[in-house]
């Protein structure tokens, strides 16, 4: 991916009209020179405590303590990463972004991806026009109307229709200057098996749902058949250079802004569910396009909002999908809730039968996932004899272990005791024992990472595809393979941990001597914060210095790095640091320039800090006999699983997987 010049960021920041930017999210009133106040867009409040200083391009909420610059504001309100915020602001305020000098191969890859996205965008526009303008698509229009979907909603999502002819997309794209190789790379065309060298349209006589990334770039399509004898019912773009089903969420480009504002995102199963939810006023809805949430999808959801409401179908497959989703979400900063649908019903059915208000109320009344999971186990258990109750207890123990002491946990223990006909103290004792004796949960398989092979563009013109009575068959995409996770400490230290020492400065507070491994993990985390200033500033606010850091030097470094803007100028500010701390900070700066800095690497470093904290807490609980060992063990398991999956992703991205 190309990099923008450092000057681009400064020019965009200078061009931003801070009042115009913030006023799009909340009403501001002037309160003196270079001072405006309004209600905070990040939390509910009656009295405006959100302060904007337009000349400094800075905002701060005295209520929730959110603060930052224009880039932070767009990342928070629109659910974008820094690059997305930079591009959004540049487009809005008319700044041309300059790309750093690229090597020829990187430039060729970027230009190729731009062409593939342009071809896919053109295809989406063509399919949408064909749906509304062609007589052939009348049956598709009738079907969508019967599902209760309005024209405005369908146009918002660019829903279209692929004609039944074999070569409409092929011929039109050729005329627009695209090659057969590019059509193959985007999955819009396929090779003929009967006639080598011939091609035909992959999608024919199907309702087309464009699949876009978070920035609105079309990456592929989901296509629904219009005839019963037209398998498969749903056909996706094949895996390739720009489309990877495991990372895609239908409607994320439309849902990310309302989801970022609400702090909540709703996950449904299919295309029409998402459209129906949006039409009913639940505009923060996305589709998983199947029943299995992947780790990549969970990462995108986490970037967008902190609360995930599962609104999957209420059948057995949908309920199992929610349990699998909880394992994928484990260890992430996602609060999982469930919108409980009636048996055999999906969100689109509910809206058609009971109206838009019913589904909005259902989402508003969502319950914590643990409540859903407990009720699911109790509902399917055979509680007619003692053995059945023991089996239920064995299944329920690990579920409750992940829930910290709270009113909710007490209510669930009471509910279990009532259903099993046990006294509450005995039920609590049996559940705690079951949690301690439970084997580790299986790790959810990570989705395969496609290794795209970029083929050179070809200008050769292939003959027109043959006219035959039936299309050639094609194979479904292979399922995910079971991953293997090695020891995360060894892998992490080998790949990411920077060298260098860094003993405690004379002025550092007294603390127990950290182990060499813990000090290295902490130093790596801080070096990545320096390498990725904007993400690093957010990460520093999430850790507990006393709980996550054991090295006094690391604790002193956090205090130095925390002030706003400090991470952008660590090297320049070294002279202002305590003399004893400067060598350690200098090591961080040097390590930052040499590290494999990425958002994934930083997230992994933060997970390693949490893993160390939990291990120390578990050892302390076992040593002091204070209880809670099973609960800590479950938390530690989830963190290890998440770290393992993340390392698989990093390895695959680096070509090592």
LUMTOR-927348 format. One record per residue (C-alpha): residue in three letters; x, y, z. Coordinates in steps of 0.2 Angstrom, whole numbers, plus 5000, padded with zeros to 4 digits. Layout:
# residues N
ALAXYZ/...
***
This chain:
# residues 657
UNK500050005000/UNK500750174995/UNK501250305009/UNK500750485009/UNK502150615012/UNK502250685030/UNK501850855022/UNK500150795017/UNK499550765034/UNK500150945039/UNK499251025024/UNK497650925027/UNK497650985045/UNK497951165041/UNK496551155028/UNK495251085040/UNK493851205046/UNK493651135063/UNK491951215066/UNK491251155050/UNK491950985054/UNK491250965071/UNK489551055067/UNK489150915056/UNK488950805072/UNK488450925085/UNK487851105086/UNK489151225093/UNK488951395101/UNK490251535102/UNK490951555120/UNK492351685118/UNK493851705106/UNK494351545099/UNK493151445110/UNK491551355106/UNK490451235116/UNK489151105112/UNK488450935117/UNK489750795116/UNK489450685101/UNK490350535110/UNK489150525125/UNK487450575130/UNK487350735140/UNK486050875143/UNK487351015146/UNK488651055133/UNK490351005140/UNK491150985123/UNK492451115119/UNK493251165102/UNK494651275099/UNK494651305080/UNK496351385079/UNK497251245088/UNK496151115078/UNK495851035095/UNK494350975104/UNK494050905122/UNK492550845132/UNK492550885150/UNK491250755153/UNK491950595145/UNK493750665143/UNK493850625124/UNK495050745115/UNK496050755100/UNK496350845083/UNK495350835066/UNK496050655062/UNK495450595079/UNK493750665077/UNK493450585060/UNK494150415067/UNK493050425082/UNK491450475073/UNK491650385057/UNK492450225063/UNK493950245051/UNK495850215053/UNK497050355052/UNK497350335033/UNK495450335030/UNK495250495041/UNK496650575031/UNK495850535014/UNK494150585020/UNK494750755026/UNK495850785011/UNK494350754999/UNK493150865010/UNK494351015011/UNK495151004994/UNK496850944998/UNK497850844985/UNK498750704994/UNK500550674989/UNK501250494988/UNK503050454993/UNK504150394980/UNK503750214977/UNK504750074970/UNK504150014953/UNK503349854959/UNK502449944973/UNK501750074961/UNK501249934949/UNK500349844962/UNK499450004968/UNK498950044950/UNK498249874947/UNK497149874962/UNK496550044957/UNK496049974940/UNK495149814948/UNK494149924960/UNK493650034945/UNK493049884935/UNK492049824950/UNK491349994953/UNK490850004935/UNK490049834936/UNK489049884951/UNK488350034942/UNK487849924927/UNK486949794937/UNK486049934947/UNK485450014931/UNK484949844923/UNK483849804939/UNK482849964936/UNK482849994918/UNK482649814910/UNK481049714907/UNK482049554911/UNK482249614929/UNK480449634932/UNK480349474942/UNK481749524952/UNK480949694956/UNK479349604961/UNK480349484972/UNK481149624982/UNK479549714983/UNK478749564991/UNK480149555004/UNK479549735009/UNK481149825002/UNK480849994996/UNK481650074981/UNK482650204991/UNK483450065002/UNK483849964987/UNK484750114978/UNK485650154994/UNK486449984994/UNK486649984975/UNK485749824973/UNK485649764955/UNK485249624943/UNK486449524931/UNK485649484914/UNK485449304908/UNK486549334893/UNK488249254894/UNK489249404888/UNK488449564893/UNK489749604907/UNK491149534896/UNK490849634881/UNK490449804890/UNK492049794900/UNK493049754885/UNK492349914876/UNK492750014892/UNK494549964890/UNK494749814903/UNK495549654898/UNK494949474900/UNK496349444913/UNK495649594924/UNK493849524922/UNK494549354929/UNK495449434943/UNK493949524949/UNK492849364947/UNK491649444935/UNK492149324921/UNK492649134920/UNK493549034908/UNK492548914897/UNK492948724900/UNK492248674883/UNK493248804873/UNK494948844879/UNK495349034877/UNK493449084879/UNK492649174893/UNK490849204899/UNK490049304913/UNK490149224930/UNK488449304936/UNK486949284926/UNK485049294930/UNK485449344948/UNK485049484960/UNK486649574964/UNK487249634981/UNK488849734979/UNK490149704993/UNK491149854998/UNK492549885011/UNK492350015025/UNK492850155013/UNK491550115000/UNK492650024987/UNK491749884979/UNK492749724981/UNK491549594975/UNK489749534974/UNK488549414982/UNK487249354970/UNK485549274973/UNK484749154961/UNK483049184953/UNK482649004949/UNK482448854960/UNK483548754947/UNK484948874947/UNK486148814960/UNK486948874971/UNK485648994979/UNK486949114983/UNK488549134973/UNK489949244979/UNK491449324970/UNK492849194970/UNK494349224982/UNK495649334973/UNK496649494974/UNK495349604981/UNK494049494988/UNK494249385003/UNK492549325010/UNK493249305028/UNK493649485030/UNK492049555022/UNK490449625031/UNK489049675020/UNK488549855022/UNK490049905033/UNK490250055022/UNK488450115026/UNK488450065044/UNK490050125050/UNK489650305053/UNK487950275063/UNK488850125072/UNK490250245077/UNK489050375083/UNK487950245093/UNK489450145099/UNK488449995094/UNK488449885078/UNK487149755074/UNK487649595065/UNK486349505055/UNK486549355044/UNK486049395026/UNK485849535013/UNK483949565015/UNK484049555034/UNK485349705033/UNK484249795020/UNK482649775031/UNK483549825047/UNK484149985038/UNK482450025032/UNK481750005049/UNK482950135056/UNK484250015062/UNK485550095051/UNK487050025060/UNK486749845054/UNK487949735044/UNK487849555037/UNK489049415040/UNK488549325024/UNK488349155032/UNK488349095049/UNK490149095055/UNK491049255061/UNK492849265057/UNK494249345066/UNK494549475052/UNK492749525053/UNK492749535072/UNK494249655070/UNK493349765058/UNK491849765070/UNK492949815085/UNK493649955075/UNK491950025072/UNK491050005089/UNK491249935106/UNK489549845108/UNK489049705096/UNK487249655095/UNK486949485087/UNK485349475077/UNK485649305068/UNK484249185064/UNK483349105078/UNK483548925071/UNK484848805078/UNK486248855066/UNK485949035070/UNK486148995089/UNK487648895086/UNK488349035076/UNK488149155091/UNK489149035102/UNK490549025089/UNK490449215088/UNK490749235106/UNK492349135105/UNK492949235090/UNK492549395100/UNK493449335116/UNK494949445121/UNK494349585111/UNK493649755117/UNK491849695111/UNK490349685123/UNK489249545115/UNK487349555116/UNK485949455108/UNK484349515101/UNK483249375104/UNK482149325089/UNK480649205090/UNK481049025083/UNK481149015065/UNK481149205062/UNK482449315055/UNK482449515056/UNK481649535039/UNK480249415044/UNK479949505060/UNK479849675051/UNK478649615038/UNK477549535051/UNK477549655066/UNK478249815058/UNK479849915060/UNK479549965078/UNK479649785083/UNK481449755077/UNK482049925084/UNK481249875101/UNK482149695100/UNK483849775097/UNK483549895111/UNK483049755123/UNK484549645118/UNK485249545132/UNK487049505137/UNK487749355128/UNK488049265144/UNK486149265148/UNK485749205131/UNK487049065132/UNK486449005149/UNK484649005143/UNK485148905128/UNK486048775138/UNK484648755150/UNK483348745136/UNK484248605128/UNK484748505143/UNK483848355150/UNK483448405168/UNK482348255171/UNK483748165182/UNK485248195192/UNK486448145178/UNK485648265166/UNK485848405179/UNK487648365182/UNK487948375163/UNK487148545163/UNK488148605177/UNK489748545168/UNK489248645153/UNK488648805163/UNK490248815174/UNK491448875161/UNK490148995154/UNK489849085170/UNK491749085174/UNK492049215161/UNK490749335170/UNK491549435184/UNK490649455201/UNK489149565197/UNK487249575200/UNK487049495183/UNK488149345188/UNK487149325204/UNK485549325194/UNK486149195183/UNK486649085197/UNK484949105205/UNK484149065188/UNK485148905186/UNK484748855204/UNK482948875201/UNK482948775185/UNK483948635192/UNK482948625209/UNK484548665219/UNK484948775234/UNK485848925228/UNK487448895238/UNK487548715232/UNK487248775214/UNK488648915215/UNK489848785223/UNK489548655209/UNK489748785195/UNK491348845202/UNK492048665203/UNK491448635185/UNK492348795179/UNK493948735187/UNK493848565180/UNK493348615163/UNK494548575148/UNK495148725138/UNK493848775124/UNK494348735106/UNK495148875097/UNK494048935082/UNK494848895066/UNK495549055058/UNK495049085040/UNK496249045026/UNK497249195020/UNK497249195001/UNK498949224993/UNK498549324978/UNK499549304963/UNK499649464952/UNK499749414934/UNK500249534921/UNK498949634911/UNK498649564894/UNK497949654879/UNK497549494869/UNK495749494864/UNK494849324867/UNK493549264855/UNK491749284861/UNK491149154873/UNK490149004866/UNK488248994867/UNK487848834875/UNK486248774884/UNK486948764901/UNK488348844911/UNK489848744915/UNK489948694934/UNK491148774946/UNK491748714963/UNK491348794979/UNK492748884988/UNK493648765001/UNK493348785019/UNK494548845032/UNK495948745038/UNK496348715056/UNK497748825062/UNK499248775073/UNK499748895086/UNK501548885093/UNK502148965109/UNK501649145108/UNK503049205119/UNK504449125109/UNK503649185092/UNK503249365099/UNK505049385106/UNK505849325091/UNK504849425079/UNK504449595088/UNK505449615104/UNK506849755101/UNK508549735108/UNK509349855120/UNK509349865139/UNK508650005149/UNK508849985167/UNK507750085179/UNK508250265180/UNK508750335197/UNK507150435198/UNK506050285195/UNK504850225209/UNK505450075218/UNK504549915212/UNK504949725212/UNK506249685199/UNK505349625183/UNK505849475174/UNK506849495158/UNK505449425147/UNK504149545155/UNK505349695153/UNK505549645135/UNK503749635131/UNK503449805139/UNK504849885130/UNK504149815113/UNK502449885117/UNK503050055120/UNK504250055105/UNK502650015094/UNK501750155102/UNK503150275097/UNK503150195080/UNK501250215078/UNK500950385087/UNK499050395084/UNK498650215088/UNK499950215102/UNK499150365111/UNK497550265112/UNK498350105118/UNK499250195132/UNK497650255139/UNK496950075139/UNK498350005150/UNK498450005169/UNK500250055172/UNK500249975189/UNK499449815183/UNK500249795166/UNK501949855168/UNK503249785180/UNK504849875174/UNK505050045183/UNK505850115167/UNK504250075157/UNK503150155170/UNK504250315169/UNK504150305150/UNK502250305150/UNK502150455161/UNK503350545149/UNK502350485133/UNK500550515139/UNK500350705136/UNK499450745120/UNK500550755105/UNK502050685114/UNK502150525104/UNK502350635088/UNK503950715094/UNK504750595106/UNK506550615099/UNK506350805100/UNK505750805118/UNK507050695125/UNK508050845132/UNK506450875143/UNK506450705150/UNK507250655167/UNK509150615164/UNK508950445171/UNK507550405159/UNK508350465143/UNK509350305139/UNK507750205140/UNK506750325129/UNK508250335116/UNK508150145115/UNK506250155112/UNK506550285098/UNK507850175090/UNK506850015092/UNK505350105084/UNK506250135068/UNK506749955067/UNK505149875072/UNK503849785061/UNK502649915066/UNK500849885061/UNK499149895070/UNK499149705072/UNK500849715080/UNK500349845092/UNK498749745096/UNK499749585099/UNK500949685110/UNK499449745121/UNK498849565122/UNK500549505128/UNK500449645142/UNK498649575147/UNK499349395146/UNK500749445158/UNK499549535170/UNK498349385170/UNK499749255173/UNK500349365188/UNK498549375195/UNK498349185193/UNK499949155202/UNK499549275216/UNK497749205218/UNK498449025219/UNK499849075232/UNK498649175243/UNK497149065241/UNK495949205237/UNK494949115225/UNK494449165207/UNK495749055199/UNK494548975187/UNK493949135181/UNK495649205178/UNK496149045169/UNK494649075157/UNK495149255154/UNK496949195151/UNK496349065139/UNK495449185128/UNK496949305128/UNK498049165122/UNK496849115109/UNK496649285102/UNK498549315102/UNK498749145093/UNK497549195080/UNK498349365078/UNK500049295076/UNK499349185062/UNK498749335053/UNK500449425055/UNK501349275049/UNK500249255034/UNK500349445030/UNK502249435030/UNK502249275019/UNK502749165033/UNK501149075036/
***
